[in-house]
Amino acid sequence: MAPSAESSRRISGHFHLPLSRNGGSDHFALDVKLDLPGSGISGIFGASGCGKTTLLRCIAGLQRCDNGSLSVNGEVWQAPGNRRNTLPVHRRPLGFVFQQPSLFPHLSAGGNLEFARKRAREKVSVQEYRRVVELMGVGHLLAQYPAALSGGEQQRIAIARALLIKPRLLLMDEPLAALDQMRKREILPYLETLHRTLDIPILYVSHSVEEIARLADHLLLMENGRIVSSGPAPELLSRTDFPVQLGDDLGVVLEANIAERDSRWHLQRAQFDGGDLWLRDSGEALGESIRVRILARDISLTRDVNSESSILNRLPVRVQEIRADRDPAMVLVQLQLLHGDDSRRAAATSLIARITRRSQHQLALDTGSELWAQIKSVAIVR
């Protein structure tokens, strides 16, 4: 029976690498069963050494895994114990972007792209080439050599090079890890555009919550060579019981649309299910979809609305749950947003606040308490 269109648009497989000893040191066994959407960005997240890069190398065929299996959107790339049904590395239609750009130093940026264009399995038309160049914003860099480019510019050329081989799967292994914060912020909008524009599934490895929260649709959480959680990224990252210690990075991810621009104060209003937020204007067009991240440490709670304050954002909320934090002085408060026009009606969106136990006592907070969440505009993360 032929697979349905829905079932064929999946990335699935199993990779198991047995525990081995090397010089007396134990190494983790990779034991991963994949079942990912065949479109969008799937983030692979976890602490350093948890197996993220090893998993990506298995998918690419760079790491030998004889009993592994892999299918990508209905195509079998690897079958256990059957070498005839296993594609070698050079035949797997994928692009790979590493931490370091690894551009050919003797070729110009344009020469690096032409090299990839000639390697493509299918002919890359002039229009397709120009589209990739425009997508990554590298047209003005083509005559320059890698040594003359910044780290962010080199990485954009590396991503464009990976796209020009016309991959059916794009693997990105910590592509921003070698960049400073300024260069990361420079390249993230290009990755967001890539996400919106191209219908290529992307597996994105990172240990940065900021990158995963901003880019990933789906999330795989790894620990000790295994997947400990999997699901929609905004949903998983908004859990108070997130399996990995996030510390100050604990918060929620909201999907919003730009509803208004205040040019006088350089602010924009982002509307989401349950309310809206004023934040710094980043230049998005009215109606454009964005993600914002609100960290638990940046939410204060009050019983009364206080308009005589520098805080612009005040949202009516109801306490859903109060959980102990790893810090014994703190608690985590799960908050359900309430519709401003009808405080009895709850929205689907929730927030997390980290406050001291003393504040909990002073506010007499308990499950069902109704109050106001205050969020500074400058604290909202894009």
C-alpha positions as CSV (number, residue, x, y, z in Angstrom):
1,M,0.0,0.0,0.0
2,A,1.4,3.4,-0.9
3,P,2.0,5.7,2.0
4,S,-0.4,8.6,2.5
5,A,0.8,12.1,1.7
6,E,0.8,13.0,5.4
7,S,2.8,9.9,6.5
8,S,5.4,10.4,3.8
9,R,6.1,14.0,4.9
10,R,8.0,12.8,8.0
11,I,11.6,12.3,8.9
12,S,11.9,9.0,10.8
13,G,14.6,6.6,11.8
14,H,16.5,4.9,14.5
15,F,20.2,5.2,15.4
16,H,21.9,3.1,18.1
17,L,25.6,3.3,18.9
18,P,26.6,0.9,21.7
19,L,28.6,2.0,24.7
20,S,32.3,1.8,24.1
21,R,35.5,2.3,26.0
22,N,38.4,4.4,24.8
23,G,41.4,4.7,27.0
24,G,39.4,3.7,30.0
25,S,36.7,6.3,29.6
26,D,33.0,5.5,29.1
27,H,31.2,7.1,26.2
28,F,27.4,7.4,26.0
29,A,25.4,5.1,23.8
30,L,23.3,7.0,21.2
31,D,19.9,5.5,21.2
32,V,17.5,7.7,19.3
33,K,14.2,7.1,17.6
34,L,13.2,9.9,15.2
35,D,9.8,11.0,14.2
36,L,9.9,14.6,13.0
37,P,7.8,16.7,10.7
38,G,9.0,16.7,7.1
39,S,8.9,20.5,6.9
40,G,9.9,23.5,8.9
41,I,12.7,23.7,11.5
42,S,13.2,20.9,14.0
43,G,15.5,22.1,16.8
44,I,17.7,19.5,18.5
45,F,18.5,21.0,21.9
46,G,20.6,19.9,24.9
47,A,23.7,20.5,26.9
48,S,27.1,20.1,25.3
49,G,28.0,16.4,25.0
50,C,24.5,15.1,25.0
51,G,24.8,13.6,21.5
52,K,23.3,16.3,19.2
53,T,26.2,16.5,16.8
54,T,26.6,12.7,16.8
55,L,22.9,12.3,15.8
56,L,23.4,14.8,12.9
57,R,26.4,12.9,11.7
58,C,24.4,9.7,11.7
59,I,21.7,11.3,9.6
60,A,24.3,12.6,7.2
61,G,26.0,9.2,7.0
62,L,29.3,10.6,8.4
63,Q,29.0,8.5,11.5
64,R,28.8,4.7,10.8
65,C,25.7,3.1,12.3
66,D,25.2,-0.3,10.7
67,N,21.8,-1.0,12.2
68,G,20.5,2.5,11.7
69,S,17.4,3.4,9.7
70,L,16.4,6.6,8.1
71,S,13.7,7.8,5.7
72,V,13.1,11.4,4.7
73,N,9.7,12.4,3.3
74,G,9.1,8.9,1.9
75,E,12.6,8.2,0.6
76,V,14.6,5.5,2.3
77,W,18.2,6.8,2.9
78,Q,19.2,3.9,5.2
79,A,17.9,0.5,6.0
80,P,19.3,-1.7,8.8
81,G,21.5,-4.5,7.6
82,N,20.9,-3.7,3.9
83,R,23.8,-1.8,2.3
84,R,22.1,-1.8,-1.1
85,N,19.2,0.3,0.4
86,T,21.6,2.6,2.2
87,L,22.8,5.8,0.5
88,P,26.5,6.6,1.1
89,V,27.3,10.1,2.2
90,H,27.9,11.5,-1.2
91,R,24.6,10.3,-2.5
92,R,22.4,11.7,0.3
93,P,20.7,14.9,-1.0
94,L,21.4,17.0,1.9
95,G,23.2,20.2,2.8
96,F,25.4,20.5,5.9
97,V,26.3,23.8,7.7
98,F,28.9,23.4,10.4
99,Q,30.0,25.7,13.3
100,Q,32.9,26.9,11.1
101,P,32.1,28.1,7.6
102,S,35.0,26.1,6.0
103,L,34.9,28.1,2.8
104,F,37.6,27.4,0.2
105,P,40.1,30.2,1.0
106,H,41.5,30.3,-2.6
107,L,38.1,30.9,-4.1
108,S,36.1,34.1,-3.8
109,A,32.7,34.1,-2.2
110,G,31.1,33.8,-5.6
111,G,33.6,31.0,-6.5
112,N,32.5,29.1,-3.4
113,L,28.9,29.4,-4.6
114,E,29.7,28.3,-8.1
115,F,31.5,25.2,-6.7
116,A,28.3,24.2,-4.9
117,R,26.2,25.0,-8.0
118,K,28.3,22.6,-10.1
119,R,27.9,19.9,-7.5
120,A,24.1,20.1,-7.4
121,R,22.3,17.0,-8.5
122,E,19.8,19.0,-10.5
123,K,20.6,22.1,-12.6
124,V,20.5,25.3,-10.7
125,S,19.0,28.0,-12.9
126,V,20.1,31.6,-13.0
127,Q,16.9,32.5,-11.3
128,E,17.4,30.0,-8.5
129,Y,21.0,31.1,-8.0
130,R,19.9,34.8,-7.8
131,R,17.1,33.9,-5.3
132,V,19.6,32.2,-2.9
133,V,22.0,35.1,-3.2
134,E,19.2,37.5,-2.5
135,L,17.8,35.4,0.3
136,M,21.1,35.4,2.2
137,G,21.9,39.0,1.3
138,V,25.4,38.2,-0.1
139,G,25.2,39.8,-3.6
140,H,27.7,42.5,-2.6
141,L,30.2,40.0,-1.2
142,L,30.6,37.7,-4.2
143,A,33.9,39.3,-5.4
144,Q,35.5,39.1,-2.0
145,Y,37.7,36.3,-0.6
146,P,36.8,34.6,2.7
147,A,39.7,36.2,4.6
148,A,38.2,39.6,3.9
149,L,34.7,38.7,5.3
150,S,33.4,38.8,8.8
151,G,32.4,35.6,10.6
152,G,28.7,36.4,10.0
153,E,29.3,37.1,6.3
154,Q,31.3,33.8,5.9
155,Q,28.5,31.9,7.6
156,R,25.9,33.4,5.3
157,I,28.0,32.3,2.3
158,A,28.3,28.8,3.8
159,I,24.5,28.6,4.1
160,A,24.0,29.9,0.6
161,R,26.5,27.3,-0.6
162,A,24.6,24.5,1.2
163,L,21.3,25.7,-0.4
164,L,22.7,25.7,-3.9
165,I,23.3,22.0,-4.0
166,K,19.4,21.8,-3.9
167,P,19.2,19.6,-0.8
168,R,16.1,17.8,0.3
169,L,17.2,18.1,3.9
170,L,19.4,20.8,5.5
171,L,21.4,20.0,8.6
172,M,22.8,22.9,10.7
173,D,25.2,22.1,13.5
174,E,25.5,25.1,15.9
175,P,25.8,27.5,12.9
176,L,26.1,30.5,15.2
177,A,28.2,29.1,18.0
178,A,31.4,30.6,16.7
179,L,29.9,34.1,16.3
180,D,29.8,36.9,18.9
181,Q,26.4,38.3,20.0
182,M,26.4,41.1,17.5
183,R,27.0,38.7,14.6
184,K,24.4,36.3,15.8
185,R,21.8,39.0,15.8
186,E,22.9,40.0,12.4
187,I,22.4,36.5,10.9
188,L,19.2,35.4,12.8
189,P,16.9,37.4,10.5
190,Y,18.3,35.6,7.5
191,L,17.6,32.3,9.1
192,E,14.0,33.4,9.8
193,T,13.6,34.4,6.2
194,L,15.0,31.1,5.1
195,H,12.4,29.4,7.3
196,R,9.5,31.4,5.8
197,T,10.6,31.2,2.2
198,L,11.9,27.7,1.4
199,D,10.1,24.4,1.7
200,I,13.2,22.5,2.9
201,P,13.1,20.6,6.2
202,I,15.9,21.8,8.5
203,L,17.4,20.0,11.5
204,Y,19.0,22.7,13.7
205,V,21.3,21.7,16.5
206,S,21.9,24.2,19.3
207,H,22.4,24.6,23.0
208,S,21.1,28.2,22.8
209,V,17.6,28.7,24.1
210,E,17.5,32.0,22.2
211,E,18.1,30.4,18.8
212,I,15.7,27.5,19.4
213,A,12.9,29.7,20.7
214,R,13.2,32.1,17.8
215,L,13.5,29.5,15.0
216,A,12.3,26.1,15.8
217,D,8.8,24.8,15.1
218,H,9.4,21.4,16.6
219,L,11.8,20.5,19.4
220,L,13.8,17.4,20.3
221,L,15.3,17.6,23.8
222,M,18.4,15.3,24.3
223,E,20.2,14.0,27.3
224,N,22.9,11.4,27.5
225,G,22.4,10.2,23.9
226,R,18.6,9.9,24.1
227,I,15.5,11.9,23.4
228,V,13.8,12.8,26.6
229,S,11.1,15.0,25.2
230,S,9.7,15.9,21.8
231,G,6.9,18.3,20.6
232,P,6.0,21.8,19.4
233,A,8.9,24.1,20.4
234,P,6.8,27.0,21.9
235,E,4.8,24.5,24.0
236,L,7.8,22.6,25.4
237,L,9.8,25.8,26.1
238,S,6.9,27.2,28.1
239,R,6.7,24.4,30.6
240,T,7.6,25.0,34.2
241,D,8.8,21.4,34.4
242,F,11.1,21.7,31.4
243,P,13.5,18.7,31.8
244,V,16.7,20.7,31.3
245,Q,17.7,23.3,33.8
246,L,17.2,26.6,32.0
247,G,17.9,28.9,34.9
248,D,17.5,32.6,33.9
249,D,16.4,31.4,30.4
250,L,13.1,29.9,31.7
251,G,10.1,31.6,30.1
252,V,7.4,31.3,27.4
253,V,7.4,31.8,23.7
254,L,4.4,33.6,22.1
255,E,3.4,33.8,18.5
256,A,2.2,37.3,17.7
257,N,1.4,39.7,14.8
258,I,2.5,43.3,14.5
259,A,-0.8,45.3,15.0
260,E,0.4,48.9,15.4
261,R,3.5,51.1,15.1
262,D,4.2,54.1,17.2
263,S,6.8,56.0,15.3
264,R,7.1,58.8,17.9
265,W,8.4,56.4,20.5
266,H,9.9,53.8,18.2
267,L,7.6,51.1,19.6
268,Q,5.4,48.4,18.0
269,R,2.3,46.6,19.4
270,A,2.4,42.8,19.0
271,Q,-1.0,41.1,19.3
272,F,-1.4,37.5,20.5
273,D,-4.1,35.2,21.8
274,G,-5.1,36.9,25.1
275,G,-3.7,40.3,24.7
276,D,-1.0,42.5,23.3
277,L,2.5,43.8,24.2
278,W,4.4,47.0,23.4
279,L,8.0,46.3,22.5
280,R,10.9,48.0,20.7
281,D,10.3,48.5,17.0
282,S,12.5,46.0,15.0
283,G,11.1,47.1,11.6
284,E,8.6,44.3,10.9
285,A,5.7,45.2,8.7
286,L,2.1,45.6,10.0
287,G,0.5,42.1,10.1
288,E,3.8,40.3,10.1
289,S,4.1,37.3,12.3
290,I,6.9,37.3,15.0
291,R,7.9,35.3,18.0
292,V,8.5,37.0,21.4
293,R,10.0,35.4,24.5
294,I,9.0,36.5,27.9
295,L,11.4,35.3,30.6
296,A,10.0,34.3,34.0
297,R,12.5,36.6,35.8
298,D,11.1,39.7,33.9
299,I,7.5,39.4,35.1
300,S,6.4,41.1,38.3
301,L,3.0,40.5,39.9
302,T,0.6,43.0,41.5
303,R,-2.9,42.9,42.9
304,D,-3.8,46.4,41.6
305,V,-3.3,48.1,38.3
306,N,-0.7,50.9,38.7
307,S,-0.7,53.2,35.7
308,E,1.9,55.5,37.4
309,S,4.8,53.3,36.4
310,S,7.4,53.0,33.7
311,I,6.1,49.5,32.8
312,L,3.9,49.7,29.7
313,N,2.6,46.1,29.6
314,R,0.0,45.0,32.2
315,L,-2.0,41.8,31.6
316,P,-4.8,40.3,33.7
317,V,-3.9,36.8,34.8
318,R,-5.1,33.9,37.0
319,V,-2.8,31.7,39.0
320,Q,-2.9,28.1,37.6
321,E,-0.2,26.5,39.6
322,I,2.6,27.4,42.0
323,R,5.7,25.1,41.9
324,A,8.9,25.0,43.9
325,D,11.9,26.4,42.1
326,R,15.4,24.8,42.2
327,D,16.4,27.9,44.2
328,P,14.7,27.5,47.7
329,A,14.1,31.2,47.9
330,M,12.0,31.2,44.7
331,V,8.8,29.8,43.3
332,L,7.5,29.4,39.7
333,V,4.0,30.7,39.1
334,Q,2.1,29.5,36.1
335,L,-0.3,32.2,35.0
336,Q,-3.3,31.9,32.7
337,L,-4.0,35.1,30.7
338,L,-7.5,36.5,31.0
339,H,-9.3,38.5,28.3
340,G,-9.2,42.1,29.2
341,D,-12.8,42.7,28.1
342,D,-14.1,39.9,30.3
343,S,-11.9,38.9,33.2
344,R,-13.8,35.7,33.7
345,R,-12.9,34.4,30.3
346,A,-9.5,32.7,30.0
347,A,-7.2,32.8,26.9
348,A,-5.2,29.9,25.7
349,T,-1.9,31.7,26.4
350,S,0.0,31.3,29.7
351,L,3.0,32.9,31.3
352,I,5.5,31.9,33.9
353,A,6.7,34.2,36.7
354,R,9.7,33.6,39.0
355,I,9.1,35.4,42.3
356,T,10.4,35.0,45.8
357,R,8.5,33.0,48.4
358,R,8.3,36.1,50.4
359,S,6.5,37.9,47.6
360,Q,4.1,34.9,47.3
361,H,3.3,35.3,51.0
362,Q,2.9,39.0,50.8
363,L,0.5,38.8,47.9
364,A,-1.3,35.8,49.4
365,L,-1.0,34.0,46.1
366,D,-2.8,30.6,45.7
367,T,-4.3,28.7,42.8
368,G,-7.1,30.7,41.4
369,S,-5.8,34.1,42.5
370,E,-6.5,36.9,40.0
371,L,-4.0,39.7,39.6
372,W,-1.9,41.6,37.0
373,A,1.4,40.6,35.3
374,Q,3.7,43.5,34.5
375,I,6.3,43.2,31.8
376,K,8.9,45.8,30.8
377,S,9.0,46.4,27.1
378,V,12.8,46.4,27.2
379,A,12.8,43.0,28.7
380,I,10.9,41.3,25.9
381,V,13.2,39.1,23.8
382,R,13.0,38.9,20.0
